[in-house]
Amino acid sequence: MSTILFWSPTKGASGSSSLAAAIAITIGNLYRGRLLLTHLGRRHTGIESGFPIQEYGMDDPSLQIQEGGWDAVSRLVLRGTLSRENIRNYTTPVLEHTLDVLEGTSGFGAAPPLLSPDLVKVVIDTANQYYDLTLIDAGSGVGWGAVQHEVCAQAKLAVLSLTQNMRELDAYFESVSPLSTYSSLPILVVLGKYDVHSQANEANIRRRYGYKGTLLTVPYSTDFMDAWNRRDVIGHVQREVRSGKEQQRKPFMSVGWAQSIRQISKAILEAAESDLRLKALERGA
């Protein structure tokens, strides 16, 4: 019953959405619990891009609008009928009995229906009554609105995606972040597409900005990005994080993608004080 916020101050190509999806699938595979993954954008964008969720043709948008997602739960909130008993009916299951995706707003028309802070609060509160963990991709860019602030106010932890681009790092560390409003909110910083040979490595970044908080890294993975483009992110993550191959890695070898994702998943659950437990299959792994 915790909400985890994923966000990047860098607009586009930060890897925040793909990180949220990979973490959700990893936790769903390795831990016992019910998870919800969602975002605040249009359908088939953001986190949905890597999943095999059916896309409908532009000539028949009514099919998509009526089935579920934020459009549907918004209508239920307005009617006062959204509940812990029915919220799952308007999601798309992507891991049986474990992980559901609440799709974004309709992509048809000039603009998607507006999500209000009050509406988002009701949906998050209801989701947390049914799901053990709710992961929300709040998008990217510093132009936060009232909805993003509402999600942040509900969050138990913020996962911040950055890269090794020094201009972007300067912009973040030398400016006031929207997250600074929430001084008590734990922040876990993740450097995506990480190149261990770069001078902008973890140690140098900490030293340059005097950063003493949690900082983890995820190396770039061609295989993961190919799977994302094929909408096969579920199968790829399942194979990678459950294989255990990286247990045989030689000492001093750089940490691989799957091991990084597992470490970040564990760090998120610990920081959020989640009581999810490893599945018996994975104990000792």
C-alpha positions in Angstrom: 0.0 0.0 0.0 2.7 2.4 -1.1 3.0 4.8 -4.0 6.3 5.1 -5.9 6.9 8.1 -8.1 9.2 7.9 -11.2 10.3 11.2 -12.8 13.1 12.8 -14.7 13.9 16.5 -14.9 15.1 15.9 -18.5 12.4 16.0 -21.1 12.5 12.9 -23.2 15.1 10.1 -23.6 15.8 10.0 -19.9 14.8 6.4 -19.6 12.4 7.1 -16.7 9.4 5.3 -18.3 11.4 2.2 -19.3 13.0 2.1 -15.8 9.5 2.2 -14.2 8.3 -0.6 -16.4 11.4 -2.8 -15.9 11.2 -2.3 -12.1 7.5 -3.2 -12.0 8.1 -6.4 -14.0 11.1 -7.3 -11.8 9.3 -6.8 -8.6 6.3 -8.7 -10.0 8.5 -11.6 -10.8 10.6 -11.8 -7.7 8.3 -10.7 -4.9 4.8 -11.6 -3.7 2.2 -9.0 -4.0 -0.3 -7.1 -6.2 1.2 -4.3 -8.2 -0.2 -1.4 -10.3 1.8 0.4 -12.9 0.4 3.6 -14.5 1.3 7.0 -16.0 -0.2 10.4 -16.5 0.0 10.7 -20.3 -1.8 9.5 -23.3 -2.5 5.8 -24.1 0.3 3.9 -25.9 3.0 6.4 -24.7 5.4 6.2 -21.8 5.4 3.0 -19.9 2.9 1.4 -22.4 5.3 1.6 -25.3 7.1 -1.6 -24.2 4.0 -3.7 -23.5 1.9 -5.7 -26.1 -1.2 -3.7 -25.3 -3.7 -3.7 -28.2 -3.8 -0.5 -30.2 -7.0 0.4 -31.9 -7.4 2.1 -35.2 -8.2 5.8 -35.4 -11.5 5.0 -37.2 -12.9 3.2 -34.1 -11.8 5.1 -31.0 -14.9 4.3 -29.0 -13.7 0.7 -28.4 -10.6 1.9 -26.6 -12.3 4.7 -24.7 -15.0 2.4 -23.2 -12.7 -0.4 -22.1 -10.6 1.0 -19.2 -7.7 3.1 -18.3 -7.8 6.6 -16.8 -10.8 7.6 -18.9 -12.9 4.8 -17.4 -11.8 5.3 -13.7 -12.3 9.0 -14.1 -16.0 8.4 -15.0 -16.3 6.1 -12.0 -14.8 8.8 -9.7 -17.3 11.3 -11.0 -20.2 8.9 -10.3 -18.8 8.0 -6.9 -18.6 4.3 -7.8 -14.8 3.6 -8.0 -13.8 1.1 -5.3 -11.2 -1.3 -4.3 -13.5 -4.1 -5.5 -13.8 -2.8 -9.1 -10.6 -0.8 -9.9 -8.8 -3.8 -11.3 -11.6 -4.3 -13.8 -10.4 -1.2 -15.6 -6.8 -2.2 -15.9 -4.9 -4.4 -18.2 -3.2 -7.5 -16.6 0.3 -8.0 -17.9 1.6 -10.5 -15.2 -1.2 -12.8 -14.1 -2.4 -12.2 -10.5 0.6 -9.8 -10.0 1.0 -6.8 -12.2 -1.7 -4.6 -13.8 -1.3 -1.6 -16.0 -3.8 1.4 -15.8 -3.6 2.9 -19.3 -3.3 6.6 -20.0 -6.0 8.9 -21.2 -7.5 8.7 -24.7 -5.1 9.8 -27.4 -8.0 10.8 -29.7 -9.0 14.4 -30.2 -7.2 17.6 -29.8 -6.3 17.0 -26.1 -6.8 14.1 -23.6 -9.3 14.6 -20.8 -7.8 16.7 -18.0 -6.7 14.8 -14.9 -7.4 17.0 -11.8 -5.5 16.7 -8.6 -8.7 15.7 -6.7 -9.4 12.9 -9.2 -5.8 11.6 -9.1 -5.9 11.5 -5.3 -9.1 9.4 -5.3 -7.6 7.0 -7.8 -4.4 6.6 -5.9 -6.1 6.2 -2.6 -8.4 3.5 -4.1 -5.5 1.7 -5.8 -3.6 1.6 -2.5 -6.5 -0.1 -0.9 -6.3 -3.0 -3.4 -2.7 -3.1 -4.5 0.4 -3.6 -2.4 2.4 -1.2 -4.5 1.4 1.5 -7.0 4.1 2.7 -9.4 3.4 6.0 -11.2 5.5 7.4 -14.1 5.0 11.1 -13.7 6.7 11.9 -17.0 9.7 14.1 -17.5 10.6 17.8 -17.7 10.6 20.5 -15.0 7.2 21.9 -16.0 5.2 20.3 -13.2 1.5 20.9 -12.8 -0.9 20.4 -9.9 -1.4 16.7 -10.8 2.3 15.9 -10.5 2.4 17.7 -7.2 -0.6 15.6 -6.0 1.1 12.4 -7.0 4.3 13.5 -5.2 2.3 14.4 -2.1 0.9 10.8 -2.1 4.3 9.1 -2.8 6.3 7.1 -0.3 9.4 7.4 -2.5 10.6 9.3 -5.6 12.8 7.6 -8.1 14.7 10.2 -10.1 16.2 9.3 -13.5 19.3 11.1 -14.7 22.0 10.4 -17.2 25.8 11.2 -17.4 25.1 14.3 -19.5 26.9 16.9 -17.5 24.7 19.8 -18.8 21.7 17.9 -17.6 23.3 17.1 -14.3 24.4 20.8 -13.8 20.8 21.9 -14.6 19.4 19.5 -12.0 21.8 20.0 -9.1 22.3 23.7 -9.6 18.5 24.6 -9.7 15.5 24.1 -7.4 13.8 20.8 -8.2 10.0 20.4 -7.9 10.9 17.6 -5.4 12.5 20.1 -3.0 9.0 21.1 -1.9 8.7 17.6 -0.3 11.7 17.7 2.1 10.7 14.5 3.9 10.2 12.4 0.7 13.1 10.0 0.2 14.7 10.2 -3.2 16.6 7.5 -5.0 18.7 8.7 -7.9 19.3 6.4 -10.8 21.9 7.1 -13.6 20.5 5.4 -16.7 22.4 4.3 -19.8 25.5 4.2 -17.5 28.9 4.0 -19.1 31.4 2.8 -16.4 34.3 4.1 -18.5 33.0 7.7 -18.6 34.7 10.4 -16.6 31.2 11.3 -15.4 31.2 8.2 -13.2 29.3 7.8 -10.0 32.2 8.8 -7.7 33.0 11.9 -9.7 29.3 13.0 -9.8 29.1 12.6 -6.1 32.2 14.6 -5.6 31.3 17.4 -8.1 27.9 18.0 -6.6 28.5 16.9 -3.0 25.7 14.4 -3.3 25.5 12.0 -0.4 22.1 10.4 -1.1 21.3 7.1 -2.7 22.7 6.9 -6.2 22.4 3.7 -8.3 23.3 3.0 -11.9 21.9 1.0 -14.8 24.1 0.3 -17.8 22.8 0.7 -21.3 21.4 -2.5 -22.7 20.9 -3.0 -26.4 18.9 -6.2 -25.7 16.5 -4.4 -23.4 15.9 -1.6 -25.9 15.4 -4.1 -28.7 12.8 -5.8 -26.5 11.2 -2.5 -25.8 10.8 -1.7 -29.5 9.3 -5.2 -30.0 6.9 -4.7 -27.1 8.5 -7.7 -25.5 9.8 -6.0 -22.4 7.9 -8.5 -20.2 9.5 -11.6 -21.7 12.9 -10.0 -21.7 12.9 -8.8 -18.1 11.5 -12.1 -16.9 14.3 -14.0 -18.7 17.0 -11.7 -17.5 16.1 -11.1 -13.8 15.2 -14.7 -13.2 18.1 -16.4 -15.0 20.6 -16.0 -12.2 23.4 -15.8 -14.8 25.0 -12.8 -13.2 25.7 -14.7 -10.1 28.7 -16.2 -11.9 30.2 -12.8 -12.8 33.9 -12.4 -12.1 35.1 -10.1 -9.3 35.6 -6.4 -10.3 33.5 -6.9 -13.4 31.1 -4.0 -14.0 27.5 -4.8 -12.8 25.2 -5.9 -15.7 21.8 -4.6 -16.6 19.8 -7.4 -14.9 21.7 -7.2 -11.7 21.3 -3.4 -11.6 17.6 -3.7 -12.0 17.4 -6.3 -9.2 19.4 -4.1 -6.9 17.3 -1.0 -7.6 14.1 -3.0 -7.1 15.3 -4.1 -3.7 16.5 -0.6 -2.8 13.0 0.8 -3.7 11.2 -1.7 -1.5 13.5 -1.1 1.4 13.3 2.7 1.1 9.5 2.5 0.8 9.4 0.2 3.8 7.4 -2.3 1.8 6.6 -5.6 3.4 6.7 -7.5 0.1 8.7 -10.7 0.4 10.8 -12.7 -2.1 9.0 -15.6 -3.8 10.2 -19.0 -2.6 11.6 -19.6 -6.0 14.0 -16.7 -5.6 15.1 -17.1 -2.0 18.9 -17.3 -1.7 19.3 -16.0 -5.3 
